[in-house]
Amino acid sequence: MMQSTDSVAEGENDFILGFGNEVLFTILVALLVAPFVSWLVQLLSHSSVNPPASAERDGEEEAIVSAPVRTTDSNVCCVCLMVHRLPTLSNCGHMFCAQCILGYWQHGFIGNALRCPMCRGSVTLLMPCFTAQERQANPNIIQEITSYNRRFSGAPRPWLEYITEIPVLISHMFRQFFSVGNLMWMFRLRIVVCVIVAIVYALSPFDIIPEALFGLLGMLDDIFVVVLLLVYLSIAYRRFISFHLHR
């Protein structure tokens, strides 16, 4: 009887009922350390492959530029029906050639945000997925994309659109986070702080709806906080692209 009382007392000290504190802290440390280890490995491999002369472009490499990222099943641009050249990702998750999507906008939607040729959704943000060589060879395209983003990225949008574009913006943001030189350090720090806040709140015993009393319903406030932080990060990343792409 005494032993069962002691085990119940020990269980009451756990942050989450049924999980020992040491297990939770181990998971937390692993989640915090893994991204930095991955980034450090990429940094070391990048510095060993590229010559020191690349340091001269530090100011320009702050832009949101990376190797082409494919989020669709096809590498064919739906405008020109050819393989993507200067691939550019829209906020609705479709990839186009930069010149194709800009020309499509200039000839059919000038003065208004363009409608995606694939889903007919409103395109309020264009994210170039260029290589460093493509960026240097096409500064005018970068300037046109920046102008478009500054013009339409701040346009009023329904809240549902903030939610639906989270997967596209967050996945693109984390690709840039683990790419050397693609995000400014202050923005990287903001991402880390938001992730830590979400993890700490999820593991904290002080919940608005405690899991110990309401079971699975107690996870609703944790899910709400995580979604809220993801929306914040997507909005911050959208603004970052709009105002720092052509620095």
C-alpha positions in Angstrom: 0.0 0.0 0.0 2.8 2.3 0.9 4.6 1.5 -2.4 1.5 2.4 -4.5 1.1 5.7 -2.6 4.7 6.5 -3.4 4.3 5.7 -7.1 1.1 7.9 -7.2 3.1 10.8 -5.5 5.9 10.4 -8.0 3.4 10.4 -10.9 1.9 13.7 -9.7 5.2 15.3 -10.0 5.4 14.5 -13.7 4.8 17.4 -16.2 2.6 15.1 -18.4 0.8 12.2 -16.7 2.3 8.9 -17.8 5.6 10.3 -19.0 8.6 10.7 -16.7 10.2 14.1 -16.6 13.6 12.6 -17.6 12.0 11.3 -20.9 10.4 14.7 -21.6 13.6 16.6 -21.0 15.6 14.1 -23.2 13.1 14.7 -26.0 13.3 18.5 -25.5 17.1 18.5 -25.6 17.2 16.3 -28.7 14.7 18.6 -30.5 16.8 21.7 -29.6 20.2 20.2 -30.4 19.3 18.4 -33.7 18.7 21.5 -35.9 22.0 23.1 -34.8 24.0 19.9 -35.3 22.5 19.6 -38.8 23.3 23.3 -39.5 26.8 22.9 -38.3 27.4 19.8 -40.5 26.1 21.8 -43.5 28.3 24.8 -42.6 31.4 22.6 -42.4 30.7 20.8 -45.7 29.9 24.1 -47.4 33.2 25.7 -46.2 35.2 22.7 -47.3 33.7 22.6 -50.8 33.6 26.3 -51.7 36.8 28.4 -52.1 37.4 31.3 -49.7 36.6 33.8 -52.5 32.9 33.2 -51.8 33.2 35.4 -48.7 33.2 38.4 -51.0 29.5 37.9 -51.6 28.4 37.8 -48.0 26.2 40.9 -48.4 24.4 39.6 -51.4 23.9 36.0 -50.2 21.6 37.3 -47.4 18.7 37.0 -49.9 16.2 34.3 -50.0 18.0 32.2 -52.6 18.6 28.4 -52.7 18.9 25.5 -55.1 15.6 24.8 -56.8 13.0 23.2 -54.6 10.3 21.1 -56.1 7.0 20.9 -54.3 4.9 19.6 -57.2 4.9 16.2 -58.9 6.0 17.7 -62.2 9.0 19.8 -63.2 7.1 21.3 -66.1 5.9 24.9 -66.0 2.2 25.0 -66.8 2.6 28.3 -68.6 5.3 27.4 -71.1 5.0 23.6 -70.8 8.8 23.3 -70.5 11.1 22.4 -67.7 11.3 25.1 -65.1 13.8 27.9 -65.8 14.5 30.2 -62.8 11.9 28.2 -60.7 9.7 30.4 -58.6 7.2 29.1 -55.9 3.9 30.8 -55.3 2.2 31.1 -51.9 -0.3 28.5 -53.0 2.4 26.0 -53.5 2.8 25.9 -57.3 6.1 26.2 -59.2 6.6 28.3 -62.4 9.4 29.8 -64.5 10.0 33.3 -63.1 9.7 34.9 -66.5 6.5 33.0 -67.3 4.6 33.9 -64.2 5.8 37.5 -64.3 4.8 37.8 -68.0 1.4 36.1 -67.2 0.8 38.8 -64.6 1.9 41.7 -66.7 -0.3 40.7 -69.7 -3.4 39.7 -67.8 -3.5 41.1 -64.3 -1.5 44.3 -64.3 -2.6 46.5 -61.4 -4.0 43.5 -59.4 -2.5 40.4 -57.8 -2.5 37.5 -60.4 -4.6 34.4 -60.2 -2.6 31.1 -60.1 -2.9 29.3 -63.5 -3.1 26.0 -61.6 -5.7 26.6 -58.8 -7.0 30.1 -59.6 -6.0 31.2 -56.1 -4.7 34.7 -55.4 -0.9 34.9 -55.6 0.3 37.5 -53.2 3.9 36.2 -52.7 6.5 34.8 -55.1 9.5 32.9 -53.7 12.5 32.5 -56.0 14.2 29.1 -55.7 17.3 30.2 -57.7 20.9 28.9 -57.4 23.5 31.5 -56.6 24.6 31.5 -60.3 21.1 32.1 -61.5 20.7 35.0 -59.1 23.8 36.7 -60.2 22.9 36.3 -63.9 19.3 37.6 -63.5 19.3 40.6 -61.2 16.4 42.2 -63.1 14.2 39.2 -62.4 15.0 39.4 -58.7 14.0 43.1 -58.8 10.7 42.4 -60.5 9.8 39.6 -58.0 10.7 42.0 -55.1 8.5 44.7 -56.6 5.6 42.3 -57.0 6.0 41.1 -53.4 6.1 44.6 -51.9 3.1 45.5 -53.9 0.8 42.6 -53.1 2.2 40.8 -50.0 0.5 43.2 -47.6 -2.9 43.1 -49.2 -5.8 42.1 -47.0 -6.5 38.4 -47.0 -9.0 36.1 -45.2 -7.8 34.2 -42.2 -8.4 30.9 -44.0 -5.6 31.9 -46.4 -3.2 32.5 -43.5 -3.9 28.9 -42.5 -3.7 27.2 -45.9 -0.4 28.8 -46.9 1.4 27.7 -43.6 2.7 24.4 -45.2 4.2 26.2 -48.2 5.8 29.1 -46.3 7.0 27.1 -43.2 8.6 24.4 -45.4 10.3 27.0 -47.6 11.5 28.9 -44.4 13.0 25.8 -42.8 14.8 24.9 -46.0 16.4 28.4 -45.9 17.1 28.1 -42.2 19.4 25.1 -42.8 21.0 26.7 -45.9 24.2 28.6 -45.2 23.8 32.3 -45.7 20.2 32.4 -46.8 18.6 33.9 -43.7 19.8 36.7 -41.5 20.9 35.7 -38.0 18.3 37.8 -36.2 15.5 36.1 -38.2 17.0 32.7 -37.4 17.0 33.6 -33.7 13.3 34.6 -34.0 12.5 31.1 -35.4 14.4 29.3 -32.7 12.7 31.4 -30.0 9.2 30.6 -31.4 10.0 26.8 -31.6 11.3 26.8 -28.0 8.2 28.7 -26.8 5.9 26.1 -28.5 7.8 23.2 -27.0 8.0 24.6 -23.5 4.2 25.4 -23.6 3.4 21.9 -24.8 5.5 20.3 -22.0 4.4 22.7 -19.3 2.0 21.4 -16.6 0.3 24.9 -16.5 -2.2 24.6 -19.3 -5.4 26.5 -20.0 -7.1 23.1 -20.5 -5.0 20.6 -18.4 -4.5 17.1 -20.0 -4.7 15.4 -16.6 -8.4 16.5 -16.2 -9.7 16.5 -19.8 -7.5 13.9 -21.5 -7.3 14.4 -25.3 -9.4 17.6 -25.1 -6.6 19.0 -23.0 -4.4 19.1 -26.1 -6.6 21.7 -27.8 -4.9 24.6 -26.2 -1.4 23.2 -27.1 -2.5 22.8 -30.8 -4.0 26.3 -30.8 -0.7 27.8 -29.5 1.4 25.8 -32.0 -0.9 26.9 -34.9 -0.8 30.5 -33.7 3.0 30.5 -33.7 3.1 28.9 -37.2 0.8 31.7 -38.4 3.1 34.3 -36.8 6.2 32.7 -38.4 4.5 32.5 -41.9 3.5 36.2 -41.6 7.0 37.2 -40.5 8.6 35.2 -43.2 6.3 36.7 -45.8 7.4 40.2 -44.7 11.0 39.1 -44.6 10.9 38.0 -48.2 9.1 41.1 -49.4 11.6 43.6 -47.8 14.9 41.7 -47.8 15.0 39.7 -51.0 16.8 42.4 -53.0 19.2 43.6 -50.4 
